[in-house]
Amino acid sequence: MLAGAVLLSACAPVQKTSEVYALDTICTQQVKGTKADAAIAAVNNMLSRITRELSVNEGSYYYDINAGAPHPVEVSSEAAELVSDALRIADETHGAFNPTIGPVSTLWNISEDPRVPTADEIAAALPLINFRDVEVKGNTVTLQKDGMMLDLSGIAKGLAADLAIEIYKQNGIENAILYLGGNVYVYGDKKDGSDFNVGLRDPVGTAKDYVAIIPVRNTSVVTSGVYERNFESGGKTYHHLFDPKTGYPADNGLLAVTVVCENSAKADALSTALFVMGLEDGLAFAEQTEDIEAVFITDNREIYVTNGLEDNIEITNEAYTLKS
Amino acid sequence: MSDTGDAQTAIVRADGEVVKEVRLNVDQSFWVGDVRFEVKDGAIAFAESDCPGQECVKAGWLHTPGSSMACLPNKVSVTLTGESEVDVIAE
């Protein structure tokens, strides 16, 4: 009996948590399943690998592609696929999500040593921002103009989340909450069969409060907000969501855009794209896109949502108004 | 967003490992590596850090259960536990 009891407990699903630093951010997992430990370890290995392969430093595919411009560069099939995915979303969003934003994001250098570039610098960089000048053939990626640079930071965390979910599936995980530097994936449902409650961060203020809750399962929830990666200069705050048309941070009255989508790479890229499009165009785009829902928060504290969320969002901060 | 006053716990991790669990009903100050935390009135904050961006310090007081904040350069994080209406916060 005793042995049986021990065996039983060894097979019971366990809840495990993990916190590591990868993809230049904090990555946490809360995983429930009999193989939770194995799944967590495999995901953490994957995160290290993606971090290495997409690093801006020498030795990564990403570095090779950028250093190789305007010549073809052979990369892994996974790296080529990521670039293809990024280009497809760039095409679908008419360049609002733009993986060739590199020359502009490098000028601003928000993560390392931020500064406001001169108008001349921006003007010189803009002609290099064109996703149609990227060619992917098999595992070969070519940036066709000298000086072009990919910046995949707007989709890399999404890709990693999608790979993590595959690992959870392979390990028979019951449910998991994956958090990659603010990007969320909720896999499965809760013990009682209910949805996970995902809070949407209050884009105003400094404390990490939320303004709304959406109940979801088996989906990614990704927000692009002005409060992430920003800096102040001359009394003005500059954030990292650049408008590829102007080379400056998109300044359109939006504070944050959240995208809900089963595919996290898509959620990641579209959260940036919808932000750059602005409220009107972004909301229209989101309504037309079948497999996503979206939440827009404006600087006058109004919250706009796609039709599918109208009855499925709870505003928890009374300073904000849900508009329709 | 204030709660009923029930004391919460904050879990502090360094490089992913739990190094401290603190009840937030006792005001205190402590160091984890090059980061100083302060606990006051049921909330916790990164009071000082040697990191360049000071993002952690700028985050201010954390008091919402389920919320977390990390100092990325120092790999030090704090997560607030306790009854929460949310399972995770997307940001």
Contacts between the chains, C-beta under 8 A, distances in Angstrom:
chain1	res1	chain2	res2	distance
A	18	B	16	6.9
A	19	B	13	5.6
A	19	B	16	4.3
A	19	B	77	6.4
A	20	B	16	5.2
A	21	B	15	7.2
A	21	B	16	7.4
A	21	B	72	6.9
A	21	B	75	5.1
A	24	B	72	7.3
A	25	B	72	6.4
A	26	B	70	4.3
A	26	B	72	6.6
A	26	B	77	6.1
A	28	B	68	7.7
A	177	B	87	6.0
A	177	B	88	5.0
A	179	B	88	5.9
A	182	B	90	6.6
A	182	B	91	4.1
A	183	B	90	7.3
A	184	B	88	5.3
A	184	B	89	7.8
A	184	B	90	4.3
A	186	B	87	7.1
A	186	B	88	7.0
A	190	B	87	7.7
A	196	B	87	4.6
A	196	B	88	7.0
A	197	B	85	6.1
A	197	B	86	4.8
A	197	B	87	5.2
A	198	B	86	6.7
A	198	B	87	6.8
A	198	B	88	5.8
A	198	B	89	7.4
A	198	B	90	5.5
A	199	B	66	7.1
A	199	B	85	8.0
A	199	B	86	3.7
A	199	B	88	7.1
A	199	B	89	4.1
A	199	B	90	7.0
A	200	B	89	7.5
A	200	B	90	5.8
A	200	B	91	8.0
A	201	B	89	5.5
A	201	B	90	6.6
A	201	B	91	3.7
A	205	B	60	7.8
A	206	B	58	5.8
A	206	B	59	5.6
A	206	B	60	4.0
A	207	B	59	6.9
A	207	B	60	5.1
A	207	B	61	5.9
A	207	B	62	6.3
A	207	B	63	7.0
A	207	B	64	7.2
A	207	B	67	7.8
A	208	B	59	6.5
A	208	B	62	6.1
A	208	B	64	6.5
A	208	B	67	4.1
A	208	B	68	7.2
A	208	B	69	6.1
A	208	B	89	6.5
A	208	B	91	7.1
A	209	B	1	5.4
A	209	B	64	5.3
A	209	B	67	7.2
A	210	B	64	7.2
A	210	B	86	6.1
A	210	B	89	5.3
A	213	B	85	6.5
A	213	B	86	5.8
A	221	B	90	4.3
A	222	B	90	6.7
A	223	B	90	5.0
A	223	B	91	5.6
A	225	B	91	6.7
A	227	B	91	7.7
A	228	B	91	7.1
A	258	B	90	6.2
A	316	B	1	7.9
A	316	B	85	7.5
A	317	B	1	7.5
